[in-house]
Amino acid sequence: MKLPYSNFKTICFYGGKNYNLGEEYSQKMRTAEQYKEKLLSMRKNVYIDGELVGRDDPRLIGGQNVIAETFNFAADSRYSSLMTASSHISGETINRFTHIHQSAEDLMKKQEMTRFLCQYVGGCIQRCMGADALNGLSVVTKDCDVAMNTGYHDRFLKYLEFYQKNDLVGNCAQTDAKGDRSKRPFEQADPDLYLRVVEKRQDGIVVRGAKAHNTIAPYADELIVVPTRFMTEKDADWAVAFSIPADAEGVYLICRTSSVRSRKELKAPLENYGSADSLTVFDNVFVPWERVFLCGETLFAGQLAIQFANYHRHSYTGCKPAVTDVIMGATALAAEYNGVEKAPHVRDKLADLVAVAELVYGTGIASAVKSSKAASGTCVPNFVYTNVARYHAGVNVYHEHEILADIAGGLPATLPPEGDFLNPVTKPFLEKYIMRNPAISAENQHRCFRLCSDMLCSAHAGVSQVAGIHGGGSPIMEKIAIMGMYDIKSKKAVAKRLAGIRD
């Protein structure tokens, strides 16, 4: 069946309010300043610690600064080949974070870009999830159209053109609250524990529910909603995908934020960056048909869930090696400052970090080289390799931090606050007794171990470590995906031939 209202409109209506999503920027990529200006114009629907706040709240600035770098580097001609691409729709130059991958080279460029940016900000670049959701939708909307004669793909392409022209930032809202994990969506005591369609109207649908762990949501332009799991025929109301502005009526963003400790005088780039995650509540939210990309097609709900995961895990093959790079650098620096950089056990531990970083990165390259073309023309990274890479990244998170803690010693946990290094009474004592390698100044030793403290002992460090395990899917999910896709039968055939077994 063909779906109604397939023409996407630049101005969308929610509860009588016009949401003009950026005609001002429609002919060029945005700047970081324009991105932040747009945030200031959005409706207040962000809650932090019980308070309704604007998007200029200081606790959100660190995350915005991370996203700003994706605009800054795209505007720098020295990085244009890395940060930009040619739209397969318009042929115009666009930010690579809005691009649909057309080749293995595109996938590798995205991976390289992600590692570069994550090194620069010292952690997750956050904007990848919007790109990963778009790529998943580009594959599944076409497949659904081919199988069921729907009109989702044309609708998606109109939305994508709008998204690219306005250089938007998207959050992918995938993970549902889920309730009782032993029950499917239709079996839950409260049906809203998975986001669902509660009404279908001539002009659109109404949805209710919540999505969890939504990094970037309070400073994104758009929320791109996709299913979280495979669905049965009885789960049709929950098989839905759509996009809405992040400040749409009925959307509540209940957030927690994190950043490293601020500095008084010993300023450092790391303190400029942070993150925020949202429990995103959809309280009877109206979505126009122009923004609906799946509605009741249960077979394709699971396919969309796994396609987003596949693209996002490929992004992790750039992100996680970058995080390991930062840990590796801090470990090597602490070893140098402690005077033990040539010790065999130190070099052995650094080799462990190198092995994890480059194994994950190399497997990401393999997933691009072994990619395939979907019916939509979109390049899909190899499922097995992306999941193998993400699995190794996830299971090594705490081991990597353990290496840094081992080499840095106990000082990151007990380092006196910066004010004591500035107080004229205590400063001389601290400068005297922090000294290790006499060739390194007391200030630089202080800076090194304060960085280690931020990476190991701060609230932000705790969030980063747990996110490093579960972001993009927990290790058990990667194992399930690997075993679901891997050809074990052919390996048994090899063993049978060598053993002389004939069936």
N, C-alpha and C positions, 0 to 999 in steps of 0.2 A: 504494500500500500504506500502511496505517496503521502508525505506528511504536510500539514497546512503551514502557511506562513513561512515560506523558505527564504524570503529576502531579509537579510540582516539590516537593521537600521542603526545609523550612528548614534542617534538619540533614542534611548530606551526609557520606558515609563515604569515607575514602581510606585504604586499607591498615589498616583497623581503628581509625583515629583519627577522632573526631568533629570536624567543622568547623562549629561554630555561628556563623553569620555575622551575628548582630546582633539577636536578638529584643529585646534591651534597648532598642533605639532604634526599634522597629517602628512607633510611633505619632506620631513627630515627626521633623523634620529634625535631623541631628546638629550638634553644636558642634565647633569646631576641637579642643577639648580631648578630646572623645570620639573623634574621628578619630585623634588621636595615641595615645590610650590603647589603642585597638584594635590599632594597629601594634605596640605593646609586647607584646601577647599572642600575636603570630604566631610560628610556628616559624622558627628561624634557618636561612635558606637563601640569604643574600646574601653574595657574595664580592667584596671590594674589594682589589686589589693583593695577591692571594694569601691574604687573611685572611678567615675566616668571621666575619661581624659580625652584631650585632643591629640592629634597625631604629632604635635610639637612637644609632647611630654618628654622631659629629659631622659626618661628611662627607655624611650624608643629611639633616641638619636643614634646610639651605637649601631643598631641594626640598619638604620637608614644609611649610615656612613658606609657600611659594607656594600649595600646595593649601589650607592653613589659611585663606587669605584668601577662598577660595570659600565657606567656611562662615561666616566672620566677616561678610561683606557680606550673605549670605542671611539672617542673623539680625538685621540692621539694618533696621528698618522703613522708613527713608528710601530703601532700595534694593530693597524687596520687589517692585515691579512689574518691575524689571530682572532680579533674581536668582532669582525664583521663578516657578512656573507651576502650573496646575491639572492634575493627572494625568488623562489621558483614560480611564484604567482605573477609578480610585477616586474621582476628583473632589477628592482631598485636595491641599493645598498641598505642593509638592515643590520641591527645588532644581532650577533650570533645567538643570543639568548631568545630570540623570537623566530629562529630559523627551523625549518623542517629538513632533516638530514636527507640528502639526495645521493650520498656516496659513502664509501668507507673513509675517504679523505675527510668528509664532513664530520664523521664520528670521531676521528682521531684529532681533528682540529678542536672540537668541543672538549675532548679529554685534555689536550694540551692547554687550552685556555683555562679550564677548571683548575688544573694543577698550579698554573702560574698565579691565578687570582687568589687561590686559597693560601698559597705561600705568602702572598703580599699582605693579606689581612690576618694571617695567623690562624685560620680556621675556615669553617664552612662559608662559601660565598652566597649560599641561600637562594639565588635566583634560578638555579638549575631546575628546581621542581616544576616551575611553570613551563619551561621548555620541554621537559620530559612528559608532562601531561599533554601538551600540544602534539608531540610526536606520537604518543600512544593513540590519541584521538584520530590523528590523520590516518593511521592504519585501520583502526577498528570501525570507524564510520564508513569507510569504503567497503570493508568486508561485509558489514551488515547490509549495506545497500545491495551488494551483489547477491547476497543470500536471500534477502527478504523484500527487495524492491522498495526500500525506504528512501528518503531523501536527505539523509543526515550529512553525507559527505559534502554536497554542494553548500549546505548550510554552514558546515564547519569551515569551508574554504572562505566564505564571505566573512565569517568571524575572524579567521586567521588574517585575512587581508587588513581588516580593521585593527587587529592587535599589532601587526607589524608596522603599519603606517603610523600608529600612535606610540610605538616603542614601549609597550606596556610591560608591567611587572606582574607576574601571576603567582599565586599560591595554589598548589594542588592539595585540595581537601579530600583525602581518601579514607583514612582510618576512622571507622565508626566507633561509637561507645561500646557496642557489641553485647553488653549485658551478660547473660549466662553464656559462656563460651561453648558449652556443650549443645546449644540450641541454634537453629537456623533463624534468619530474620523473621519468618512468619510464625515461628514457635515462641518468640519472646513474650513474656508476660506484659511488657510494655512495648508495643510495636515501634515506638519512636527511638528505640535504642539502636536501630539502624535507620539512617536517613531514608525517607520514603515519600512517594507522591500521595498526597491526601486528597487532591482534587485535580481533575482535568477540565479545562475551560476552552472555549473557542479561541481565546487569545493566548493561552499558555497553561502552565501547571502551577500548583501550589505544593510546596514541600515542607516537611517538618522533620526535625531530628538534630543530630549534632555530629561534627567531625572533630577528632582529637589530634593533638600533636602538630598543629598547623604552624610550623615555622614560617615567619615572614608575613603572616596574615595581617597584622595590624599596620604594616607599611607596604602592602601590595595594592595595586590598582584593582586587580581582579581575583576572584575566587573561582578556580576551575575544579568542579566536583566530579569525582569518578567513583565507581563502586569499589568496595574493599575486598570482595571475594567472589567465588563462583556462586551462581544462584540456581535454584530449582524453579519449575513452573509456578510453584506456590509463592515464590519470592518476587513476582513480577512488579509489585509496587515499589520494591527496593532497587530494582534494576534501572537506575537513572543516572544520567550524566548531563551536566549543564555548566554554564558560566554565569556569574553575576558580578556587578561591582562590589567591592569589599565593604562598602558602606550602604548597601541596599537596605530598604526597610525590612525589618524583621530579623536582621542579622545582628547577633551579639558576639563580640570578640572578647572572651574572658581570658586574660593573658598573664603570663609570668615572664619576666625579663631577666637577663643575666649579662654581666660584663665583668672584666677584671677590675681590681681595685683602682680607683683614680689616684693619680700622683699629685703631689703638692708642687715640687720643683723639678724632680727628676722625670720630666715628661718622656713618654715613650709612645711610639706609634700604636702598639697593641691596645692601649687604653682608649683609643678612638673608636674601637669596634665592639660590637655586642650582638645579641640576638634576642628574639622574643618568640614565644610559642603560644598558640591560642587554642582553647576549647571553643570551637566555632558553633554557635547555636543558630539554627534556622527555625524560627518560630512563625510558621505559616507564611513562608516567603514566596512571593509570586515571581515566576520566571517566564518571560515571553517565549513562544515557540522558537523564535529566531535564535535563542540561546540554549535550546535543548538538543542534545546530541545522542541521547539514548533514553528510551522511555518504555520499559516493559519487555524489552528483548533480552530475556534472561540468558540465552546462550552467549551473547556478546558482552554481558556484564563481567563475567569471569575473564573473558579474553582481554577486555579493557583493563581490568585490575592487574593482570599479569604483564600486559604490554607496558603500562606505566612503570611497574616495578622493574621491568627489564631495562628500560631507558634510564631509570633513576639509579639502578645499580651500576649501569655503565658510567654514569656521572661520578659515582663513587670511586671508579678506577682512576679518576683524576684527583678527586677531593681527598681521599684517604692517604694516597702517597704524599700529598702535600702536607697533611697533618703530621705524618711520620717524618717528613723532611724537617719540620719545625722542631719536633721532639729530638730528632737526630742532631740538629744543630745546637740545641740547648744542652744536650748531653755531652757533645764534643767540647763545647765551650766551658761547661762546668769542669770537665776533666782537665782541660788546659789550665784553667784558673786554679784547680786543686794541685796541679803539677803531676798528674798521673796519666796524661794523654797517651804515653807510650807503653803503659802497662798492658801486658797480654790480655788480661781479663776485660779491660776497657775496650780494646780493639775488637775482641770477640763479641762483646755486646753491641758495639756499633755495627759490626757485620750483620748481626741479627736484624737490626733496623733497616739496613740497606736491603737485605734479602726480602723482607716483607714489602717495603715500598716498591721495589722494582718488580717483584713477582706480581703484585696487584696491578701495577701500571702495565707491565708487559702482557698480562692476561687481558687487560682492557684493549690493548692494541690488537691482540689475537681476535677478540670478539668483533672488532671493526673489520679486520681483514677477512674474517669468516662470516661477515654479515650477509643478509639476503634482502632481496627487494620484495616489498609487499605489493598488493594489487594497486595501491594508491601511488606507487612509485617511491614511497618512503623507504629508506634504508634501515633495516632492523638488525641491531647487534645480536651476535650469536648468544642464545640463552644460556647454554652450558658455561661458556667462558665468563659471561658477566656474573653469573651466580657463584662460580668458583672464586672469582676475584673478590666479590663482596664477602663471601664466607671467610676467606683468609684475613681480610681487613678486619672483620668484626671480632673474630676469636683472638686476635692479637692486640686489641686495644689496651687492655689492662697490663699485658706483658710489656708493651712499649713504655707505658708510664712507670712500670716497675723498674725498668732499666734506667730511666731518668732519675727516679728516686734513689736507686742504688748508687749511681755515680755522683749525684749532687750531694748525697748525705742528708743529715737531719736539719741542716740550716734552713731550707725552704719552709719547714714547718714552724720554726721558732724564731725566724728573722724578726727583729724588732720593727715596729712601724716606722715609716719614713720620717715622721716627726722627730723621732729620737736621733736620727742621723743629721737633723737640722738644728737641734737644740744645742746651743754653745757649750753647755755643761757636759752632755753625753756624747756629742759628736766626736771629740778626740778619741774617746775610749772605743767607740764603735769602729772608727777608721783604723785604729791601731790593731784591734783584735779580729777584724774581718779579713786581714791580709793573709794571703796564701802565697801565690807566685809573686815575688817581689818586683817582677817586671810589669805587673799589671796594677794600675792605680786602684786605690780603695774605692773610688766612685764606680769604676767599671765592674769591680767585683761585686759591689752592692747591686748594681743594675742587673748583672747576670743572675744572681740568686733571687732577686725580686721577680725576675721573669720566671725562674723555675718555681717559685712560690705561686705565682699566678697560674702556672700550668698544672700544678700538682695539688694545691691546698685551698684554692678559692672556690666559692660557690659556682663560678663559671666553669672551673675545671671539672667539678662533679657532673654538671649538666653535659659537658662535652664528652665525657667518658661514657656515660649511659647512652647518649645519642649516638656515639660511635659504634655501639653494639647494635642498637635497635633501629637506627635511622635507615630507611630504605628496606627494612625487613630484618628480623632477627636471624641469627645463624641457622636455626632450625628450618626457617622458611627457605633459605638458600639450598639447604640439603634436600628439602622436599622438591624444589624446582629442578635441582640437578638430577635427582633420581626419576623425576617425571619425564625429563627430556632425553636422558642419556640412553644410548643403545647398548644395554647390557647383553641382550641376546646375541649380538655380533661377537662380543667378547667370549661368551660361552662357546660360540661356534669355533673360535680360534682354539680354545682349550680342547674341545672335542676332536678337532682335526689332529692336533699334536698328540692326543692320547689314543688316536685310532678308533674313536667311538663313532659308530654309524647308527643313525636313528632308523 
